[in-house]
């Protein structure tokens, strides 16, 4: 969803906005060979790394808390999954809480990759919740095997989103769409991540082409930069949509961006700078609350407050001018 849609308090993602992120298909697929079945109790590499990345005391407290939830047996997973399908919220909560250690186990491998450890865990937990929603117990697979993929892709998506915004040629975007369209169903059918060969066979292409697609996604894809730390909406309607790279779409995207820049000129200097930096509208990479806070010498929470105030002002400005965003889409 574009920034202008958020300013109008539109909380629903339009179907037309979804190009490379189909509802049932995982985003930002980075396939790996290792299996995440086992939940170990290893500590992260060093305490200093955790202290830098997320706050040692906070992480210790969190780890102590999640260890209170016992791990589930296969039969318990199956029973909970059946109840979850029927809408049992208590069962859903138990499935999540019992697998939080799996998130930590996977998340510690991403230390020093650009995200604070606390953010890594938060992103991994979002992936875990998605796995709980999509898990099909009747296939007979262990939940941890299935959930590991969703946890990793959620973390990797967040890391990639902090790197750079890129533009893809049409044929590359089409290849990624094809890749994504077969990946989700394969994961559901197999109960695990498919091999490169299995994906290639399903797509009807050479194995080498699948490898190239994976490399492109892993290294460069970041158009779905979230608008906020807890917001899944993105700027992919402001910046060029790589799934539809027609001249018309490109021109419209530029016009929308220019219009937004004009609105930002009406904000206070710090508000304007924070919005520009948060969403990469100044031509640089989108930056986190923490990075911006360090630059201005203020706390992460203060940056969040200023951002919220700025967005509120922008809503007022656009509503006052009776701007019809539908004409810009």
LOMIVEX-243096 format. One record per residue (C-alpha): residue number from 1; residue in one letter; z, y, x. Coordinates in Angstrom, 2 decimals. Each point is the difference from the previous one (the first is absolute). Layout:
! residues N
NUM  A  Z  Y  X
...
***
This chain:
! residues 329
1  X  0.00  0.00  0.00
2  X  -0.89  3.43  1.32
3  X  2.53  2.71  0.81
4  X  -1.23  2.08  -2.94
5  X  0.80  -2.85  -2.38
6  X  3.53  -0.12  1.32
7  X  0.37  3.73  -0.53
8  X  -0.77  -0.57  -3.67
9  X  2.67  -2.72  -0.10
10  X  -2.52  -2.72  -0.70
11  X  1.98  -3.15  0.82
12  X  -2.72  -2.52  -0.73
13  X  -2.59  -1.11  2.52
14  X  -3.45  0.14  -1.57
15  X  -2.13  -3.10  0.21
16  X  -2.84  2.06  1.45
17  X  2.20  0.93  2.96
18  X  0.37  -3.60  1.09
19  X  -2.78  -0.99  2.35
20  X  1.35  -1.94  2.95
21  X  3.36  -0.82  -1.54
22  X  -0.57  -2.30  -2.95
23  X  3.15  -0.73  -1.98
24  X  0.02  -3.70  0.79
25  X  -1.24  0.23  3.56
26  X  2.22  0.76  3.01
27  X  -0.78  3.23  1.85
28  X  -0.55  0.42  3.70
29  X  -0.29  -3.71  0.73
30  X  0.96  -0.88  3.53
31  X  -0.20  -3.76  0.13
32  X  2.12  -1.85  2.49
33  X  0.37  -3.64  0.96
34  X  3.77  -0.29  0.20
35  X  2.08  -1.25  -2.92
36  X  3.04  1.97  -1.13
37  X  1.76  -2.88  -1.76
38  X  3.13  0.18  2.09
39  X  2.61  2.70  -0.50
40  X  1.92  0.34  3.25
41  X  3.00  2.08  0.84
42  X  -1.29  1.39  3.29
43  X  0.97  3.56  0.83
44  X  -2.69  2.58  0.73
45  X  -1.11  0.36  3.62
46  X  2.69  2.50  1.01
47  X  2.58  2.06  -1.81
48  X  -1.41  3.16  1.57
49  X  -3.34  -0.64  -1.68
50  X  1.68  -0.34  -3.39
51  X  2.14  3.06  0.62
52  X  -3.11  2.05  0.73
53  X  -2.04  -1.46  -2.83
54  X  2.40  -0.07  -2.91
55  X  3.68  0.58  0.81
56  X  2.07  -2.86  1.42
57  X  3.01  0.34  -2.29
58  X  -2.16  0.16  -3.10
59  X  -1.98  -3.08  0.99
60  X  3.16  -1.94  0.84
61  X  1.46  0.83  -3.39
62  X  -3.22  -1.03  -1.73
63  X  -0.20  -3.32  1.86
64  X  3.61  -0.76  -0.86
65  X  -0.69  0.70  -3.65
66  X  -3.15  -2.11  -0.36
67  X  1.62  -3.01  1.67
68  X  2.24  -0.27  -3.06
69  X  -2.97  -1.37  -1.94
70  X  -0.50  -3.71  0.82
71  X  -3.45  -1.34  0.80
72  X  -1.71  -1.93  -2.78
73  X  -1.07  -3.61  -0.04
74  X  -3.50  -0.89  -1.12
75  X  1.30  -1.18  -3.38
76  X  1.95  3.22  -0.48
77  X  -3.13  2.02  0.76
78  X  -1.95  -1.95  -2.57
79  X  2.66  0.49  -2.66
80  X  0.30  3.72  0.67
81  X  -3.78  0.42  -0.07
82  X  -0.16  -1.62  -3.43
83  X  2.64  2.39  -1.29
84  X  -1.71  3.00  1.58
85  X  -3.22  -0.76  -1.87
86  X  2.01  0.15  -3.22
87  X  1.25  3.46  0.91
88  X  3.43  -0.94  1.33
89  X  1.02  3.05  2.05
90  X  3.08  -1.71  1.44
91  X  -2.20  -2.78  1.39
92  X  -2.38  2.55  1.49
93  X  2.87  1.83  1.68
94  X  1.42  -3.22  1.44
95  X  -3.39  -1.04  1.38
96  X  -0.32  3.37  1.73
97  X  3.55  0.13  1.36
98  X  -0.19  -3.55  1.34
99  X  -3.10  0.85  2.03
100  X  1.02  3.35  1.48
101  X  0.80  -1.73  3.29
102  X  -3.61  -1.15  0.16
103  X  -1.05  3.66  -0.08
104  X  2.31  0.82  2.92
105  X  -1.22  -3.04  1.92
106  X  -3.60  1.15  -0.35
107  X  0.72  3.71  0.26
108  X  1.71  -0.15  3.40
109  X  -3.35  -0.95  1.52
110  X  -1.34  3.45  -0.88
111  X  2.56  2.03  1.93
112  X  -1.57  2.76  2.13
113  X  -3.18  -0.03  -2.08
114  X  0.45  3.52  -1.43
115  X  2.44  -0.53  -2.88
116  X  3.81  0.26  0.04
117  X  1.52  -3.45  -0.50
118  X  1.53  1.10  -3.31
119  X  -3.48  0.92  -1.25
120  X  -1.38  -3.31  1.23
121  X  2.61  -1.83  -2.06
122  X  -0.67  2.18  -3.03
123  X  -3.73  -0.68  0.18
124  X  0.63  -3.70  0.50
125  X  2.25  -0.09  -3.04
126  X  -2.80  1.52  -2.08
127  X  -2.25  -2.82  1.18
128  X  2.69  -2.52  -0.92
129  X  0.21  1.39  -3.53
130  X  -3.77  -0.23  -0.35
131  X  0.16  -3.64  1.10
132  X  2.65  -0.73  -2.63
133  X  -2.30  1.44  -2.65
134  X  -3.01  -2.05  1.06
135  X  1.59  -3.30  1.05
136  X  -1.38  -3.05  -1.82
137  X  2.67  -2.67  0.25
138  X  -2.16  -2.67  -1.63
139  X  -2.12  -0.27  3.14
140  X  2.96  -1.57  1.77
141  X  0.18  2.32  3.02
142  X  3.13  1.39  1.62
143  X  0.62  3.58  -1.05
144  X  0.72  1.16  3.56
145  X  -3.43  -1.20  1.15
146  X  -1.69  2.03  -2.72
147  X  2.27  3.04  0.26
148  X  -0.42  0.36  3.75
149  X  -3.59  1.16  -0.39
150  X  0.91  2.69  -2.51
151  X  2.88  1.20  2.17
152  X  -2.16  0.28  3.10
153  X  -2.90  1.71  -1.73
154  X  2.36  2.55  -1.58
155  X  1.54  0.85  3.37
156  X  -3.35  0.09  1.78
157  X  -1.48  2.17  -2.71
158  X  2.78  2.55  0.54
159  X  -0.52  -0.07  3.76
160  X  -3.76  0.38  -0.30
161  X  0.41  2.87  -2.45
162  X  1.70  2.01  2.75
163  X  -2.84  -0.37  2.46
164  X  -3.16  1.75  -1.13
165  X  -2.32  0.65  -2.90
166  X  -3.51  -1.32  0.55
167  X  -3.35  -0.09  -1.73
168  X  -1.83  -3.25  -0.38
169  X  -3.73  -0.56  -0.45
170  X  -0.99  -1.38  -3.38
171  X  -0.87  -3.47  1.31
172  X  3.40  -0.29  1.68
173  X  1.80  1.04  -3.19
174  X  -1.99  -2.58  -1.94
175  X  0.95  -2.71  2.49
176  X  3.67  0.92  -0.33
177  X  -0.27  -0.09  -3.79
178  X  -1.55  -3.46  0.18
179  X  2.70  -1.15  2.40
180  X  2.78  1.27  -2.24
181  X  -1.50  -1.51  -3.15
182  X  0.19  -3.54  1.37
183  X  3.24  0.34  1.96
184  X  2.45  0.32  -2.91
185  X  -1.27  -3.05  -1.94
186  X  -0.05  -2.08  3.20
187  X  3.63  0.84  0.74
188  X  0.97  -0.95  -3.53
189  X  -1.91  -3.28  0.13
190  X  1.17  -1.04  3.46
191  X  3.52  1.38  -0.12
192  X  -0.53  1.38  3.50
193  X  -2.28  2.30  1.92
194  X  -3.48  -1.48  0.24
195  X  -1.55  -0.60  3.38
196  X  -2.93  2.04  1.23
197  X  -2.25  -2.98  -0.68
198  X  1.23  -0.35  -3.58
199  X  -0.59  3.69  -0.73
200  X  -3.45  -0.14  1.59
201  X  -0.96  -3.01  -2.09
202  X  1.18  1.68  -3.20
203  X  -1.90  3.19  0.85
204  X  -3.08  -1.89  1.12
205  X  -0.13  1.74  3.37
206  X  0.43  -0.90  3.67
207  X  3.50  -0.34  1.43
208  X  -0.69  2.78  2.48
209  X  -0.68  2.46  -2.82
210  X  3.39  -0.72  -1.54
211  X  1.64  0.59  3.37
212  X  -1.74  3.37  0.26
213  X  1.16  1.00  -3.47
214  X  3.58  -0.89  0.89
215  X  -0.20  2.13  3.12
216  X  -1.28  2.99  -1.96
217  X  2.80  -0.27  -2.54
218  X  2.68  -0.57  2.62
219  X  -0.97  2.89  2.24
220  X  -1.36  2.77  -2.18
221  X  0.62  -0.17  -3.72
222  X  2.37  2.71  -1.25
223  X  -1.48  1.74  -3.00
224  X  2.92  -1.01  -2.23
225  X  2.52  2.23  1.77
226  X  2.91  0.23  -2.52
227  X  0.76  3.42  -1.46
228  X  3.71  -0.60  0.48
229  X  2.40  -2.50  1.51
230  X  0.48  -1.78  -3.32
231  X  -3.34  0.91  -1.55
232  X  -2.95  -2.37  0.05
233  X  -2.45  2.74  -0.96
234  X  -2.40  1.15  2.69
235  X  -2.40  2.69  1.13
236  X  -3.08  -2.22  -0.10
237  X  -1.46  2.15  -2.79
238  X  0.43  3.17  2.07
239  X  -1.35  -1.42  3.23
240  X  -3.31  -1.80  -0.17
241  X  0.12  -3.35  -1.84
242  X  -1.42  -2.54  2.39
243  X  -0.94  -2.39  -2.79
244  X  -2.49  2.49  -1.45
245  X  -1.60  2.08  2.72
246  X  -2.80  1.65  -1.95
247  X  -0.87  3.65  0.85
248  X  1.22  1.06  -3.45
249  X  3.40  -1.61  0.48
250  X  0.32  1.43  3.49
251  X  -0.76  3.53  -1.23
252  X  2.45  -0.28  -2.88
253  X  2.71  -1.21  2.35
254  X  -0.52  3.00  2.28
255  X  0.16  2.40  -2.97
256  X  3.27  -1.52  -1.21
257  X  1.47  0.26  3.49
258  X  -1.04  3.67  0.31
259  X  1.52  0.77  -3.39
260  X  3.31  -1.55  1.01
261  X  0.06  2.00  3.24
262  X  -0.34  3.20  -2.09
263  X  3.01  -1.01  -2.10
264  X  2.03  -0.66  3.13
265  X  -0.55  3.60  1.14
266  X  2.25  1.07  -2.87
267  X  2.99  -1.90  1.41
268  X  2.55  1.16  2.56
269  X  -0.98  -0.66  3.60
270  X  2.30  -2.97  0.55
271  X  -0.86  -1.53  -3.37
272  X  -3.68  0.30  0.74
273  X  0.35  -1.47  3.48
274  X  2.03  -2.96  -1.25
275  X  -2.53  -0.85  -2.70
276  X  -2.85  0.30  2.49
277  X  1.79  -2.26  2.48
278  X  1.21  -2.54  -2.56
279  X  -3.48  -0.60  -1.39
280  X  -2.09  0.67  3.09
281  X  -1.80  2.88  -1.70
282  X  -0.05  1.95  3.25
283  X  -2.38  -2.53  1.51
284  X  2.70  -1.86  1.89
285  X  1.64  -3.34  -0.73
286  X  2.46  -0.06  -2.94
287  X  3.54  0.26  1.34
288  X  3.28  -1.50  -1.15
289  X  3.02  1.91  -1.25
290  X  1.81  -0.85  3.22
291  X  -2.77  1.31  2.26
292  X  -0.30  3.23  -1.98
293  X  3.76  0.44  0.00
294  X  0.14  -0.22  3.78
295  X  -2.80  2.54  0.34
296  X  1.81  2.53  -2.22
297  X  3.49  -0.88  1.18
298  X  1.18  -1.11  -3.44
299  X  1.07  -3.29  -1.55
300  X  -2.32  -2.52  -1.60
301  X  1.70  0.62  -3.36
302  X  -0.55  3.75  0.31
303  X  -3.71  -0.59  0.59
304  X  -0.08  -2.15  -3.13
305  X  1.66  2.79  -2.01
306  X  -2.45  2.63  1.24
307  X  -2.91  -2.30  -0.78
308  X  1.30  -0.55  -3.54
309  X  0.43  3.75  -0.50
310  X  -3.52  0.69  1.26
311  X  -1.53  -2.61  -2.29
312  X  1.93  1.45  -2.93
313  X  -1.42  3.46  0.77
314  X  -3.50  -1.42  0.23
315  X  0.39  -1.60  -3.42
316  X  0.97  3.38  -1.43
317  X  -2.89  1.77  1.73
318  X  -2.63  -2.44  -1.23
319  X  1.37  -0.19  -3.53
320  X  0.11  3.80  -0.21
321  X  -3.66  0.18  0.97
322  X  -0.89  -2.65  -2.58
323  X  -1.99  -1.93  2.57
324  X  -1.78  -3.03  -1.43
325  X  0.12  -2.57  2.73
326  X  -2.24  -2.34  -1.98
327  X  -2.92  2.27  0.83
328  X  0.70  -0.47  3.71
329  X  0.16  -3.79  -0.11
***
